[in-house]
Structure formats: C-alpha cells, structure tokens
C-alpha cells in the first residue's frame, strides 16, 4: 500500500509540472488507516479438564498499535467461562462432555484509531480417557534383595494425580514409596530350594478422577549359588620383520586387549546382564549364577565416563554404516565355583594368506590408542578427551573417493575422524602402531591443542611449509614417545620401510622446514638417550604442557619455533640445553616467529621467516615453487601484522607480472580472520581490531596441485581508511 501511495503522489506531481501553473503545491491526501490483523492459533485439540490457551499475541497493526483485545465464544456447547478474555491470551477449562465437541472462539482486535480485525479458532474437546497402567511382567526376585515395582511407564491423556501400590497376597512386606510410580520392598527370606509367591496392585488416578489398575506377581526365590566367570582377552599382534619391515603373520604374539568394554550376555545373546572393562593385563571377571550359561562379548572401544579422566574411542567399520567392531565367546556353561573363559581375536592368517576373518585388526588399532591415551593420562589425570571414531575396513584402499566404499586415499585424520587402510592386497595399517599413533596425534593436536598444518603430501627429505613440518614431525615423534620405540615402521603388501626418529638429519635438508628435524628434536626433548648435542631427558609432561598451553594461544602460526619457545617457558632451567639442540639442527630463531633465524634453506627468499607490516605500510614478497607446490617451503610467505588502532583497513596484494594470481589469508591466534582469493590481484577492506595478526601470502600457481609453478613477487600494502 505504501508503494501505491508513493506512485500516485508521483503521478500528481508530474501532472502539475506539465500544466505549468504557478502557486504552491496542493496539500497531500492523508494516509488511510490500515485495519489491524488478528492472529489466532491453528485449530487444536483439548481434553476434558485441561486448561486450553487461546493465544492471540501474534496479532499486529502495521501503522499503529492494538488498543483492545476481545475473545468471545461464538458457537459450540456448552458455553465456557473465558479467563482474561480482554487480553491477548485467554484461557478456559475444557468442559465435561460425553462425546467429542467443537467450540469456536473469535478474537476481535481494535487499533488506536478504532479499526478492527477478527479471526476464529476451533477447539475440539475430547472425552477424558482413563490412565493406561503399565506394570512389569511377572518376574522373579532373589531373597533379601531390594525389589522394585516400577509403574513409571504409565500414561494418561491429561495428567496423573496419584499412584497407589498395595499388596494383594503373599507374606506381608513393608512397601516403600507406595504412593509413587516406583515402589520397593525387601524380599523376605525363603527356605532352601523353596519359593514364595506375592501379588501387588497399582491404582492410578488421573486429574479428572478416573482410575485404572493392574497387578504384577513376584516370585521370591532362594539365593542361587554364585560362581566366577573370568579370563584373559587377547588379540593376535603381528610383528614387523626388523630387516624388511614387512609383517610376520606366522610369528604373531597374543597381546592383551586392555581397557576394552566387556559384556556378559545370556546364552541366547539377547540380553546384557553385566558390563565391565578389561584391565591392564587384559583380564576380566563376572559374578554369575551356577547352572546357567553365558556369552562374553568384547567391544572394540575404550570408554570411561564420570570422574576425570574420561575418554571415548571406538573402532568402527566405515563401509558398514560405522558399525562398532566386537567379538564374542562361545556359550559357556557354568557348573563350578570358578570358570575360566579366555578369548582371543585371530589375525585371519591361515598359513598362506589372510583368508579368514580378521578379528584382531580392530583390537590392534584399539591397543595403540590405549597406549596413546595412557601416555596423556600420566601427564594430565583431569583431562576429558573428546570422543573419536577410528574407521577401519578390509575394503579401505589407497584410492580417494567415497569413504563409505573404503576409498580413503591413505590413513589419515580428516579433522573429525581417523581413517585407516585395511586392504590386505595393497596396504593395511592395523599393525603399524606408529602410523596409528601418528594419526591419533593429529586428532590430539586438532581437538586438545592446536594445529595450523595445511596438510598435503610430504616426506622426510622435503622442505616444507613450517606448519606442515611441525604437524608431521610431531606425529612421528609422538609415535616414538608413546611406544618408547624410535623406529617408525610402515608395512605394505610384501614390503615396508622404517625411520629412526631419533636420527638427526644432516646437510641442507635439516632446519625449521624439515619434518625430519622436527621429529628428532621433539623425540630428543622427551627421551633419556642423550646423544650428540642432546642432553635433555624431559619426559612427556613438559611437551604435553606446551601442547595444551602456549602452543594453543601463540599469535604465530604453529611451527618448531613456537613449540621450542613455549618449551623453554615451561622448563626455563633447560633453555640453554634446548637452544644447543636447536642449533645442532641449524635453527637459531629466538621466539615464536623465528626472529633472527639464519638458515635460509638454500634460498635467501625464505628469510626472514616472518616479514613485518604495520599501519599504512608496504612490502614486497616472492612466492616460488622450487621445492614443489602446495605445501612446500617458498610457496607461501608470512607477514606479522601489528594493528595499533581498531578501524577500517584496506589490504592489497598485487603481482608484478602478467598471469600472477596472489592470494592472502589473515589469521589471529591460528583462526582465520578473513581472506581474499579472487582470480588476479587482491584488494579487501576489513574492520580490524587492534592486535597481532599473521598474513599468509602466496601465488595460486604455486598452491594449485596441477604441477604448474612460477616465481612471483607480490606487492603488499596495508592502509588505514
């Protein structure tokens, strides 16, 4: 309507101008008052005795305000009493009716100029139904135990006003909470091999005084003879051949399944009777009844809730709807005071190949996670670990695609879950414990610490982006720390390789850009085998404190610079020894940003590690692909930006030659603040708060993985608006 009035006024103005008359403009016509809109609920159902609400609070007036509300009943019988009928929300008690009845109500709203609007709502009133009483099926209870009479599943169409349990027959007992949904009593003692029969009734009354009853019979039995069902849970742990790094299935050891969920089932396998966890020796134990039979099921999960520390790690099948892996025993008949039932998960090796069910695989993965979890708990007994799924399947192959079909590319952490190779014909990682811990380490960084790694392909001889060098080097180091074995082994079908994590790299590949350097440094920080320049034996706790402390909050991107600087703050008495070890790997940066670093990795364009930029400043940086593309040293250059005053700023990134395609990403404490990555040169205006930021600048040609790289110099400006 406002648009229509505006158009009419415009048409009048044009006509006056065309006439060429003198004098003033005519007075504009007054706007017409718009009637208010009454808004009522959609038609609804009420039950006899229920308080029904007529809510007109969504009524509105577009050009004024609502002055009055008036609710009236316009049809239906009987006539009800409306409470607060002159307000936006009225109520009434649904009347007692013998059959379903419809009542119609009208809301009239009046605005501040006297205009009115109306709407109606129909309320269907149903006859009240008596409660539906639900008591347990007849059951047995053991003498002298507390017996529950549970009527909590009872329902009513309005509400329940009272419960009343009474005993109908049998030896008299004292009922506790007899006027609640759940009552209880102590079962009386019975003679040996005898039983007692008892009967109880529950009466439930609803808010309209309607009653319903039901009964339950309880048979009290003599205390059954008890027995202990216990045993050891193991899995076939396939070892690596030390010379070839292949898997020696014929020489598998039976190692303990530690910390797993263990369930006691009835003989049919349909009911869980009790639950425990295997201990650090793989042992479990249940108290059971003699002359009964049971099944024991072991789940591929580590779970602890309640008091800290807590954790939740599960091994699931990504090609079967993430179903949890488990194994179970045969049926065990209990006929003596003590019964031993050992359970082993076989590897699936039949002497010539993996031709049988590979039951051990999920439990081998679980045991590597158990070791990693234990290492963390020794450093922090109050941790609540974020839940993690580890996806393994015999269908998981080194092809990227649909993970639900097993096309996972490689063993990796995707930011949410871990995926592990399992195709026996090409590469299976369930027994490559260092690989499992490495990926678990990425999970820990991502969920409990911080990782700025951009991922991508990498190797020990690559010169890498500082974030990738730290992430991969840390993962390898952690695998050695958790296992206390510095030899990282990765097997393939008929082949494999190993890396001595403690071995210090040499030549031009060592430095802040090398995952080999990073892994050897972090492992040397930890271990007590002091060799060469290593005089440190810090253990895991200081490393853990860095991960969950300073490394999470550094304004720099995560790298060996931030890691080692924070470690010196955690253990200041070891600062000199840490610096000596860093210097042995040609690292001389003195803070989180690598200030003062002199190792340029063979190219002067790599220094400084971070250039500086302040308000209204400019700088030229060069992106290049000599070391490869995407995540290699030189692809991306870093700028430390100091914003002194909160305000609007414009940042530009311009290439210097045709075909340049600069991109920029700005982070604060590892979180992306903003980016500009259009094709060609960049210009972005942002409202930026005062503080320290890091800019990642690159040429897309050196980031794209199509193999095309180029040397590009980029002019960066930062201007206050």
N, C-alpha and C positions, 0 to 999 in steps of 0.2 A: 504494500500500500504506500509506503514512503517513497518508493521508486516512482509510482504512478503520479503522485502529487508533484514530485520534482519535475517530471516530464511535462505535466500540464502547465506548470508555472513557467517552464522554459518556453513553451509554445506561445503563451500570452505575451512574454517579453519580446519575442520575435515579431509578433503582430504589431505591437505598439511602435517598435522601431520602424517598421515598414510604412506605417501611417505618417510618420514624420511630425506628429503632433507635439506641441510644447507642453509645458506644465510638468508636475510631479508624477511619479508612478502611482497607480491605484493601490489601495490597501490590499495586501494578500488575504485570500479567503482563509478563515480559521480552520484548523485541522479538526476532523471529525473524530470524536471519542470512539475508541475500539472497545467492544464488549469483552469482559474477562472470559477466560476459558476454565470451566470446571473440569477437574480431573479426578476420577474415582478409580478404585481398584477394578481389576477384571473380575468377572463373576467368580464366586468361590463357594466352598462347602464349609458348613459349621455343623457341629454335633450338639444334640440336646445338652444343655447345661454349660456349654462352652461360651466364654466371653469372645464375641466377634467384634472386630475392629473395622470401622468404615473410615478409611484414610483418604482425605482429600487434600493433603498438604502439598501435592504437586500442582494444584490449581495456580493460575498465574494471570496477570493483567499486563499486556505488552506496553501500554502507555500510561500506566498509573499504578494504583495499588488496590488490593482487595480490602473492602471495609467490613463486610459481614459474610458469615457462612450460615447456612440453614439446611440441616438434614431432616427429611421427613420420610415416613413410610407411606408409599402410595398404593401398594397392593399386597395381598397375601394375608393369611390369617393363621394364628392370632396376631393382634397388634401388640408390638413390644414397646417397652419403655426405652427410649434413646437417652443415653447419658452424654452430656456435653454436646447436645445437638446444635448449639450455636458456635461451635469451634470447628477447626479444620478436621479434627479427628473425633468421631463419635464412637460409642460402644453400646452393645446390648448383649443380654444373656439369651442365647438360643433357647426358644421356648420348648416346653414339653409337647411333643407331637406324636401321634400314633403311626404316622407314615411320612415319607419324605415330602417336605413342603417348601415352596419357594416364596420368599419375601423380597419385595422390590423397594429400594430406597432411592430417593432423589436428593442430590446436593444442588443447592442454589447459591451461587456466589454473586455478590454485588460489589462493584468497584467504587472508587472515590467520587465518581460523577453520576452514580445511580444506575449504570448499566448492569445487566445481569447475564449470567451464563448458567446452564444447567447440564447435568449428566446423571445417569442412573446406573445402579449396580444391583444384580440379583444375587441373593444369598440363599443357597439351598440348604435347608436344615434337615439332617438325617436323624433317625431314631437312634438313641444311645444303645450300644451293644455291650453285653456283659464282658468282663475280663476273660482273656484266654489264659488259663493257668497252665504253666509248664513246670513240672517237677521231674526229677531224674527217673530214668528207667529203674526198675527194681534192681538192687545191687547187693554185693557182699561187703562186709567190713570186718576188720580184724579186731578181736577183743582188746579192750583197754586203750584203743586209739581214739582220736577225735574224729567224729563222723559229721560231715556237712550235709545238710538238707537244703539244696540250692534251688530256689524258685525265682532266681533273678531274670530268667528269660520270659517271665510272664509279661503280657502286654495288654493294653486297653486302648480303645479309640479316643478317649479323652485323657483321663489320668487315673492313677491308682491312689486311693486314700489310705488303705491299710492292708496289712498281711497278718495272718494268724495261723501259726503252726500248733497242732495238738497231736498227742499220741493216742492212737485208737486201740492198740493191742500190744501185748508183749510185756516183758519185765519193765517196770516203770523206771524212767530215766529223767533227769533234770534237763529241760531244754533251755539252751542259752539263745538269747536274741529271738525268742519265739514270735515277736511282733515285727520282724523284719523279713526281707526277701530271703535271706540266708540264715537259717538256724543251725545249731550244732548240739551234739551231746557226746558224752564219753561212753563208748561201747562197754557194756558190762562183761565181766569175766565169764567164760564158759568152760565146761569140763573138757578134758582131753578128748579130741575126736568128736565132740558134740557141737551142736549149733543152736542158736536162739533166733526166733522169728519175731519181728517187730513191724508195726504199721503206723504211718504218720499221715496226717491230712493237712493240706494247706487251703485256707479260705482267703480269697482275695476280694476286696470290696473297692468299687470304683467311686469316682467323685459324684456319681448320681445314685449311689447306694445300691447298685446292682452287685450281686455276689456270684462267684464261681468257686468250685472246689475241685481238688484232685488228690489222689493218695499215692504213696510210694511205700513199698515193702522193703525192709532191710533185713538181711540175714547176717547174724553175727557168728563168725567162725573162730575156731581155735587158732592161736598163733602158729603159723606154718614154720617148719624147720627152715632155717636160713643157710645159705651157702655163699661162698665167694667165687665169683667168676672173674678171672683175671688173666693177663697175658701180656705179651710184648708185640708191638706193631712195628713192622719194618718194611723197607722197600729195597728193591734191587738197585744199588748205587753203582752205575757203570763208570769205571775209572778210565782215565786217559793213558794211552801208551806214552811214556815220557820221551821216547825218541821221535815218534811220528805225530804225536798229539791227536791220533785217532782214538776212537772208543773201543775198549776191550770188553765186549759183552760177555765173553767166556769167563772173564775174571771178576765179574760183578761181586760186590760185597753187600751184605744185608745190613744197612744202616737204619738207625731208629727214626721213626716218624714222631717228631717232637711237637708238642703243643697243639695237636690236631683235635677237632671235635670228635668224640666217640659216643655213639648212641647204643643203648640197649633196646632191642626190639622184641616183640613177641614172636613166637615161632612162625607165624604167618607173615611177619614182616610188615604188618599194617599199623602197628601202634608203637609209639616211642614211650618206653617205660621209665627210662632214666638217661641222663646225659652227663658226661664228664669230659675231661681233656687228657690226652696222653702227657706224661711228664717228660723231663729232660732225658730220660733213658728209654722213652717210647713205651713205658708201662702204663696200663690202665687197670681199673678194678671196679666191679659192681657187686653189691649185695643182692642176691637173688633167692628165690624160693626153690627148695628141693622138689624133685618130682615134676619139674616144669622144664620147658625147652625154650631156648632163646637164640636170637641172631645178634651179632655185634656189627655195627656199621661205622665206618671211619670216613669222615668228610675231609676233602682237601681244602681246609680252611683253618685259619688261625684267628680266633675271636676272643676278646676279653672286653667286657663292659663293666660299668660300675666305677669302683675306685681306680684312680690312676696308678700305673699307666694303662692305657687302653689301646686296642688295635682291632683291625678288621681286614684281613687279607684272604681273598678267595681265588682259587684256580678254577676257571670255567672254560667251557667249550664254545668259542665264538662261532663255530659252524653248526651249533645246535641250540640256538637261542640263549647262549650264555648259561647253559645248564651247569650246575656245580658238579664237579667230579667227586666220586665216592667209591668205596669198595666195601664189601661185607663178607662176613664169615658164612660158613655153612651152619645149619641148625645144630645147636649144642644142647644135648640132654643133660640135665643136672641130676646126679644121683649120689653125690658125696658132699662132704663138708667143703671141699675145695676143688675147683675145676680150673684147669689151665687151658686157655684158648689163644694161641699165638696166630697172628695174621700177617701175611707177607704180600706185598704188591710186586708181582713179577714184571720183568722188563719187557717181556714179549719175545725174547730171543729163544729160538728153538734149536739152536746149534748151527743153522745155516742162514738165518735171517730173522728179521722182525716180522714173523708170520703169525704171532698170537697177540692177544690183547695187551696193549702197552699200559698196564695198570700203574706201573711205577712212575711214569713220567710226571703226572701232576704232583705226586708226593715228593719227587726230586726237586721240582720247582719250589714247592712249599718249604722244603728244608733249607734251601738257600735264603728264602725270605725270612725264615725263622732266625737264621744266623745274623742277618742284617738287622732285624728287629731287636735281637738281644744286644747287639753292639750299641744301638741307640739307647736302649733302656739302661744300660750300665752308665751312660752319661747323663741321662735325664729320666728319673723314675716318676716324674709327674706329667709326662707327655701324653697327649691324646692324639693318636695318629689318625690321619684322615684315611677313610676306607679306600681300598684299592682292589680292582679286579685284574688278575693276570690271565690273559686269554691264550690258551694252547690248544692245538688240534693236530691230529695226524694229517690234516689237509692244509695246514699252514705252510705256504710255499713262498719262495723269494720272488714273487711277482706282485706288482702293485695293482690294486683293483678293488673288488668287493670283499671286504674283510669277513662278511658273513659266509663267503665261499672259501675263505682261507687265503685270499690274495693279499697278504700283509706287507709284502715288499722285503722286510727284514725284521729281526727282533728290534722292537723299539717301544718307547713311551710316547704316546700321542698327546700328552697334556692332560689326559684323563685316565687312561688305562694302559696297561702293558700288554704287548702282543709278542708271542714267542714262536719261532719257527718249529715245525714238527714233522715235516715231510721226510721220511726216512730215506727216500730215494735221492735227495739232494742235500738238505741241511736240516738238522734237528738240534735244538739248543737246550733241551731239558736237563742234560747232564753237564752243560757248560756253565758251571756255577758262577764263574767270573762274569759271564755275559748276563746272567740273571741279576746279579747284584749290581752290575753296571746300570742296567735299565731301572732297577729299583732306586738307585742313586739319583737318576733323573727325576723319578717321582718325588723323592725326598726334597730335592732342590726346589721343584716346582710347587710343592704343597706346604713345606715347612721352612724352607729357606727362600732362596731367590735365584733364578737362572735367567740371564738375558740372552742365552745362546740362541742363535738363529737357525741352528741345525744344519743339515746338508751333509754331503759326502766329506770324508776326512780320513787321514791316515797319519801314522806316526812321523812320516817324512814331510808332510805338508806344512807350509807356512800359512797359518790360519788366522782368521778374524779372532781378536783377543777373547771374545765371548765364547766362541766355539772351542778354542784351545783350553779354556778353563773347564767348560762343561764336560768335554770328552776326557780330558786329563783327570778331572775329579772322579768321574765314573770309573775309570780304570784303577785309580788309586784306591777308591773305596772298596773295589772288589778284592784288592790285596789286603786292605785293612780288616775287612770282615772275615776273610778266610785265614788271615795271617799266612798267606802264601803269595809271594810276589810274582809268581809265574801265572800270567793271564793266558788261559788256553781256550781256543775256539776250534771245535771239531767240525768237519764236513763229512760227506759220504766218501769214505776212503782216504781222507786227507785231513789236514788241520794245521794250525800254527800256534806259536806261543810267543809271549812278550815278557821279558823280565822287567817288571815295572820299576824295580829299583835301579836298573841300569841307566846311568846318566848319558844322554845323547852328547855327541861331540860335533865339531865342525860348525858350518854356517846354519845348520837346522836347529841348533839349540837357542833358546831365548823365550821371551814372553809370548811369542806367537806359535809355540810348539806344544802340542798336547803331550809329546814325549817328555819334554822338560817339566811341564806342569805335573804329570803323574809321578815322576821321580821325586820332585820336590815335596809334594804332599805326602807321599809314602815315607820319605825320609824325615819329614816333620814328625810322623807318627812312630816309626819303628825304633827298636832298640839295637839294631845292627848298624853301628856307626862306621861308615867307610868314607874314604876320601875327605871331602870338605864337611861331611855330615857328622856333627857332634850332638845332635838332638835326639831325644827319646821322649817326646811329649805325650804319647798315647793319644787316644781318640777324643777325650773330653775337651781340650782346648780347640780342636778342629770343629767339634760339634758347636761349641760356644760361638765360634766365628760364623758358622752356617746360620744359626738361628738368631744371631745378634747383629754385629756390624755389617755383615755381608748383605743382610736384608735391607738395610737402610742407607747404604752408601749412595751418594749423589752420582758417582761414576758408574759406568757400565761394569758388570762383574767381570773380573779378569784376575790373573795371578797377582797383579798389582794390588787390587782391593783385598784379595784373600790374604796375602802375606802382610800387608799393612795392618789389617784387623787382627791377625795372629800376633803381631808384635804388641798391639794394645792389650790383648788378652793375657799374654805372657811377657811382660816388659823385661824381665830378667834374662830372657832368651833372645832379645832383639839383635844383639851383636852376632850370635850364632846363626840366626835366621838370615841376616844380611850376608854373612860369609857364604852360606849355602846358595843364596840367590846369586851372588857374584860368581860362584863357580859355574853357574849356568848363564853367564853374561847378562844378568838382569841387575840394573842399577837404579831403576826408578824408586823414588823415595816416598811416594804417597799413593792414594787410591787411583790417581790419574797418571801414574808413571812419570811424574815430573823428574827431569834430569836424566831420563833414560838415554843411553848412548848406543845401544845395539840397534842398528837400523835394518837388520835382516838382509843386508846386501843391497839396499836401495835407500838413498838419502831421503826419498819422498815419504818414507814411513815415519820419520821423526819431524816434530815431536809427536808423541802418541796422541795427545790432545793439543790442538791449537786453541788459542784464547780469543774470545769475542765479547765485547761489551756494547752498551747502548750506542747507537749511531756509529758502529764500527764496520769494517770490511776486511776480507781476507780472501786469498786465492789458494785452493787446494786442488790436488790432482788425484783422480781415480784411475787405476790401471789394472790390467789383467795378466801381468807377467807370471804370477803364481797360480793362475787358474781363475775361475769365475765363481760367483755367487757368495761364497763364504770364506774366501782366501784373503790373505794379507795384501792390502793395497786396493781391494775392491771398494772398501768403504773407509772414509776418513772421518775423524771425530773432532768436534769442537766443544769446548767448555764455554758455556754462555753464562755471564753474570748479569742478571736483570736487577738494577738498583731500585727502580720505581715501578710499581704496578701501573699498567696502562696499555694502550693500543700500540702494537708494533707491526711493522711490515718487514718480512724477510724475503729476499730474492736469492735465487741460485741460477746463474746464467753460464752456460757453456761458452767456450771461446771459439769453437769451430762448428761448421755445418754438420748436422747429424748428432750433435751432443744431446743427451737426454738426462739432465741431472734430476735427482730426487732427493728429498730431505725428510728426515724423521726426527722429531724433537721429544726427548724423554725427560722426566723428572723422577729421580729415585727408581729408575727401571720401568716406570709406567709411561706409555705413550701419551704425550700431552696433545700433540697434533702432528699432522704430516701434510706434505704437498708432493704428489707424484703423478702429475699430469704428463702427457707426452710433450717433450720440448722443455723450455725453460720454466722455472718455478717462481711464483710470487704469491705470498699468502699474508693476510693481515689477521692478527690474532690479539685478543685481550690476554695479556700475560701478567701473572702475579710476580712480585719481586722474589728472587731466589736464584738457585743454581740449576742450570739445565745442561743437557748433553744433546748435541745435534749429530746425527748420522747422515753423512752426505755421500752420494755415490752417483755414478752414471749407470743407467739401467742396462746398457750394453754389457757392463761387467757383472751384472747381477743375474740377468737372464741366463738360463742354463742351456741356451742353444749353441754355445761354443764360440760366439762372436764376442771378442773383447777389443777394447781400444784404450788408448791413453787420452784422458780428458781432463783438462784443467777447468775448474769451476770457480767463478767469482761469487762470493757470498757477501751479502750486506744485511745489516740489522739496523733498522731506522725507527726511531720513536715518532709516533704520529701526533 
